[in-house]
């Protein structure tokens, strides 16, 4: 199957006022079409996750998913990332070089749930795994932990089909709490973060990881008592 078909390249570079306003309308419509396709891919992933969670509930099992969040990358973020990678800022470049324009974050109660949800998703025939980065088994230097998947899923329109890439991040509640605060500290603070604070963030990440493991052990013990 073909990958997502890009629209025609952008018109000649425009500075100041538009020579032809129709060029602007055409570009805006094309971008809106592309974003609609990415949004449709997200909706499909969210529906799949909701069904998997409901299946567990009907089977009177513990739900493996706590919450699901999603987002579409903003146009300025897309342009900035392309520029950072020294790539052309075009629709074609955006579609073929960025895997995280559409993002879904899955928050799970326990670490084992993360891998269970991953396995259930990847068993579905219309989902293709493109890449996986396991920052739980191999945390980043900062202490960041999460399981990242880049998957490809087909989106069917009235006349066309597009295979769309979506980044899925799977975390525990504790991992998400740490990552959200760490993001604020690094990206919302204009001052450079001192090394002492970096070390403290890493220490907290290790503490949270230990708490995750201990809480899962407690849950397993309780489960054996119920059985």
Secondary structure, 3 states (H helix, E strand, C coil): CCECCCCCCCCCCCCCCCCCHHHHHHHHHHHHHHHHHHHHHHHHHHHHHHHHHHHHHHCCCCCCCCEEEEEECCHHHHHHHHHHCCCCCCHHHHHHHCCCCEEEEEEECCHHHHHHHHHHHHCCCCEEEEEEEECCCCCCCCCCCCEEEEEEEEEECCCCEEEEEEEEEEEEHHHHHHHHHHHHHHHCCCCCCCHHHHHHHHHHHHHHHHHHHHHHHHHHHHHHHHC
